Amino acid sequence: MAVKSSISLSDQQDAFARRLVEQGRFSSVSAVVQNGLDLLRQRTEAEEVETAALSALLSDRFRGDFVSGAEMETRVVAMIDKKRQNARVES
């Protein structure tokens, strides 16, 4: 179902939308605006999903054990050494 709405565009926005219509990329200025709103909705939904995932990750991290910088450095060095050992090919 389509809902009619009155909107205001700046001169630049109007010129851009009309140019897209003239180029045949859209059938009308309304179609340009609809497409723009669809893209904004998709981006907003994606940002909400990313924010929720980040929030969950941070919550998990805050509930976990604290690891000091020195301990993390030790773990990283050990992990790198292990990777180096595993990468060596013996003949």
KOLTORSE-690608 format. One line per 4 residues: for each residue z, y, x of N, C-alpha, C. Coordinates in nm, 4 decimals. Each point is the difference from the previous one (the first is absolute). Layout:
KOLTORSE-690608
Z,Y,X,Z,Y,X,Z,Y,X ~ ...
end
This chain:
KOLTORSE-690608
0.0000,-0.1164,0.0845,0.0000,0.1164,-0.0845,0.0000,0.1238,0.0899 ~ -0.0831,0.0941,-0.0319,-0.0100,0.1244,0.0762,0.0832,0.1083,-0.0681 ~ 0.0676,0.0766,0.0812,0.0800,0.1118,-0.0490,-0.0605,0.1271,0.0557 ~ -0.0269,0.0940,-0.0871,-0.0547,0.1280,0.0459,0.1139,0.0850,0.0523
-0.0251,0.0647,0.1128,0.1009,0.0851,0.0611,-0.0693,0.1196,0.0627 ~ 0.0661,0.1106,-0.0058,-0.0538,0.1202,0.0610,0.0669,0.0184,0.1355 ~ -0.0804,0.0152,0.1035,0.0544,0.0194,0.1348,-0.0643,0.1224,0.0630 ~ 0.0655,0.0507,0.1007,-0.0551,0.1128,0.0753,-0.0294,-0.0475,0.1410
-0.1183,0.0353,0.0491,-0.0393,-0.0328,0.1363,-0.0209,0.1296,0.0767 ~ 0.0273,-0.0055,0.1280,-0.0331,0.1169,0.0825,-0.1517,0.0077,0.0128 ~ -0.0495,0.1136,0.0447,-0.1441,0.0147,0.0194,-0.0527,-0.1059,0.0964 ~ 0.0749,-0.0267,0.1063,-0.0429,-0.1002,0.0988,-0.0030,-0.1395,-0.0606
0.1023,-0.0337,-0.0772,0.0042,-0.1324,-0.0630,-0.1149,-0.0174,-0.0982 ~ -0.0259,0.1028,-0.0792,-0.1085,-0.0050,-0.0970,-0.1342,-0.0155,0.0700 ~ -0.0214,0.0780,0.1057,-0.1269,-0.0084,0.0736,-0.0178,-0.1384,0.0609 ~ 0.1080,-0.0544,0.0549,-0.0072,-0.1338,0.0609,-0.0330,-0.1051,-0.1056
0.0704,0.0045,-0.1136,-0.0238,-0.0972,-0.1074,-0.1431,0.0102,-0.0518 ~ -0.0487,0.1220,-0.0205,-0.1365,0.0178,-0.0507,-0.1043,-0.0475,0.1021 ~ 0.0302,0.0199,0.1284,-0.0924,-0.0468,0.1043,-0.0084,-0.1534,-0.0037 ~ 0.1121,-0.0670,-0.0205,-0.0015,-0.1467,-0.0091,-0.0820,-0.0471,-0.1200
0.0100,0.0726,-0.1101,-0.0785,-0.0333,-0.1195,-0.1479,0.0231,0.0278 ~ -0.0334,0.1131,0.0631,-0.1402,0.0319,0.0315,-0.0603,-0.1036,0.0946 ~ 0.0832,-0.0543,0.0902,-0.0474,-0.1020,0.0941,-0.0160,-0.1362,-0.0670 ~ 0.0422,-0.0097,-0.1259,-0.0119,-0.1259,-0.0725,0.1116,-0.0987,0.0281
0.1029,0.0450,0.0671,0.1097,-0.0913,0.0333,0.0914,-0.0240,-0.1194 ~ 0.0024,0.0954,-0.0929,0.0799,-0.0114,-0.1219,-0.0817,0.0541,-0.1155 ~ 0.0327,-0.0475,-0.1206,-0.0761,0.0433,-0.1175,0.0458,0.1347,-0.0541 ~ 0.1225,0.0394,0.0319,0.0528,0.1264,-0.0519,0.1183,0.0446,0.0860
0.0394,0.1263,-0.0205,0.1179,0.0517,0.0687,0.1224,-0.0793,-0.0453 ~ 0.0039,-0.0383,-0.1262,0.1113,-0.0820,-0.0500,0.0092,-0.1311,0.0766 ~ -0.1136,-0.0605,0.0286,0.0000,-0.1262,0.0750,0.0533,0.0214,0.1412 ~ -0.0301,0.1144,0.0602,0.0514,0.0324,0.1333,0.1519,0.0101,-0.0053
0.0512,0.0732,-0.0987,0.1440,0.0185,-0.0138,0.0680,-0.1343,-0.0286 ~ -0.0594,-0.0813,-0.0868,0.0566,-0.1317,-0.0312,0.0080,-0.0863,0.1249 ~ -0.1061,0.0014,0.0797,-0.0015,-0.0787,0.1227,0.1069,0.0495,0.0970 ~ 0.0135,0.1316,0.0099,0.1026,0.0571,0.0862,0.1397,-0.0411,-0.0432
0.0249,0.0007,-0.1308,0.1301,-0.0416,-0.0512,0.0246,-0.1485,0.0242 ~ -0.1047,-0.0817,-0.0146,0.0136,-0.1432,0.0286,0.0368,-0.0233,0.1461 ~ -0.0655,0.0728,0.0899,0.0315,-0.0135,0.1428,0.1432,0.0443,0.0292 ~ 0.0422,0.1089,-0.0622,0.1362,0.0488,0.0190,0.1020,-0.1009,-0.0536
-0.0295,-0.0607,-0.1146,0.0882,-0.1025,-0.0564,0.0114,-0.1185,0.0945 ~ -0.1142,-0.0470,0.0529,0.0009,-0.1133,0.0926,0.0803,0.0324,0.1255 ~ -0.0196,0.1189,0.0548,0.0730,0.0400,0.1208,0.1497,0.0093,-0.0280 ~ 0.0346,0.0576,-0.1151,0.1409,0.0138,-0.0374,0.0644,-0.1372,-0.0165
-0.0691,-0.0918,-0.0659,0.0536,-0.1353,-0.0181,0.0159,-0.0709,0.1342 ~ -0.0967,0.0164,0.0889,0.0089,-0.0619,0.1328,0.1174,0.0572,0.0777 ~ 0.0205,0.1312,-0.0082,0.1130,0.0627,0.0689,0.1324,-0.0498,-0.0566 ~ 0.0059,-0.0210,-0.1312,0.1225,-0.0507,-0.0622,0.0306,-0.1414,0.0483
-0.1030,-0.0834,0.0119,0.0181,-0.1364,0.0499,0.0461,0.0034,0.1451 ~ -0.0627,0.0839,0.0817,0.0384,0.0112,0.1408,0.1425,0.0512,0.0145 ~ 0.0369,0.0983,-0.0816,0.1355,0.0550,0.0058,0.1030,-0.1046,-0.0403 ~ -0.0296,-0.0769,-0.1031,0.0917,-0.1060,-0.0430,0.0148,-0.1059,0.1086
-0.1112,-0.0373,0.0648,0.0056,-0.1002,0.1074,0.0805,0.0527,0.1178 ~ -0.0205,0.1254,0.0365,0.0756,0.0592,0.1101,0.1482,0.0081,-0.0341 ~ 0.0304,0.0380,-0.1224,0.1383,0.0082,-0.0443,0.0669,-0.1370,0.0062 ~ -0.0709,-0.1040,-0.0437,0.0543,-0.1366,0.0062,0.0221,-0.0423,0.1444
-0.0942,0.0314,0.0866,0.0131,-0.0343,0.1416,0.1209,0.0700,0.0615 ~ 0.0143,0.1291,-0.0286,0.1141,0.0740,0.0534,0.1319,-0.0551,-0.0538 ~ 0.0037,-0.0363,-0.1260,0.1211,-0.0585,-0.0573,0.0357,-0.1301,0.0707 ~ -0.1007,-0.0831,0.0244,0.0230,-0.1259,0.0733,0.0533,0.0287,0.1392
-0.0572,0.0976,0.0669,0.0422,0.0347,0.1364,0.1432,0.0518,0.0013 ~ 0.0350,0.0838,-0.0975,0.1356,0.0555,-0.0047,0.1040,-0.1074,-0.0277 ~ -0.0384,-0.1040,-0.0748,0.0932,-0.1090,-0.0300,0.0151,-0.0964,0.1168 ~ -0.0948,0.0017,0.0919,0.0022,-0.0930,0.1131,0.0941,0.0452,0.1097
0.0099,-0.0836,0.1014,0.0847,0.0307,0.1153,-0.0578,0.1164,0.0789 ~ 0.0888,0.0828,0.0539,-0.0422,0.1112,0.0842,-0.0310,-0.0541,0.1392 ~ -0.1112,0.0433,0.0551,-0.0385,-0.0397,0.1350,-0.0101,0.1282,0.0821 ~ 0.0752,0.0042,0.1079,-0.0008,0.1198,0.0845,-0.1338,0.0121,0.0719
-0.0248,0.1172,0.0534,-0.1231,0.0222,0.0756,-0.0088,-0.0900,0.1215 ~ 0.1129,-0.0169,0.0684,0.0021,-0.0858,0.1194,-0.0291,-0.1449,-0.0371 ~ 0.0597,-0.0475,-0.1101,-0.0239,-0.1386,-0.0443,-0.1458,-0.0182,-0.0407 ~ -0.0556,0.0998,-0.0692,-0.1404,-0.0092,-0.0414,-0.0909,-0.0042,0.1218
0.0314,0.0806,0.1006,-0.0803,-0.0010,0.1226,0.0057,-0.1373,0.0664 ~ 0.1180,-0.0595,0.0050,0.0154,-0.1347,0.0569,-0.0838,-0.1006,-0.0774 ~ 0.0038,0.0089,-0.1327,-0.0779,-0.0928,-0.0838,-0.1500,0.0180,0.0228 ~ -0.0436,0.1244,0.0090,-0.1428,0.0275,0.0199,-0.0456,-0.0533,0.1357
0.0778,0.0240,0.1047,-0.0352,-0.0492,0.1333,-0.0076,-0.1517,-0.0015 ~ 0.0950,-0.0655,-0.0641,-0.0005,-0.1463,-0.0079,-0.1229,-0.0495,-0.0765 ~ -0.0347,0.0690,-0.1071,-0.1161,-0.0396,-0.0789,-0.1286,0.0158,0.0819 ~ -0.0100,0.1084,0.0748,-0.1187,0.0221,0.0839,-0.0081,-0.1057,0.1087
0.1124,-0.0317,0.0632,0.0014,-0.1049,0.1030,-0.0449,-0.1336,-0.0570 ~ 0.0485,-0.0334,-0.1184,-0.0390,-0.1260,-0.0642,-0.1499,-0.0026,-0.0281 ~ -0.0528,0.1122,-0.0503,-0.1446,0.0074,-0.0270,-0.0796,-0.0174,0.1287 ~ 0.0462,0.0615,0.1071,-0.0690,-0.0131,0.1286,0.0017,-0.1443,0.0485
0.1130,-0.0673,-0.0142,0.0115,-0.1393,0.0430,-0.0920,-0.0897,-0.0824 ~ -0.0058,0.0254,-0.1307,-0.0840,-0.0801,-0.0881,-0.1478,0.0237,0.0255 ~ -0.0357,0.1174,0.0501,-0.1397,0.0349,0.0220,-0.0532,-0.0600,0.1307 ~ 0.0880,-0.0353,0.0900,-0.0442,-0.0571,0.1277,-0.0536,-0.1395,-0.0203
-0.1143,-0.0236,0.0607,-0.0632,-0.1317,-0.0103,0.0195,-0.0730,0.1308 ~ 0.0601,-0.1168,-0.0084,0.0228,-0.0779,0.1212,-0.1199,-0.0916,0.0229 ~ -0.0380,-0.0135,0.1282,-0.1154,-0.0846,0.0314,0.0398,-0.1325,0.0547
end
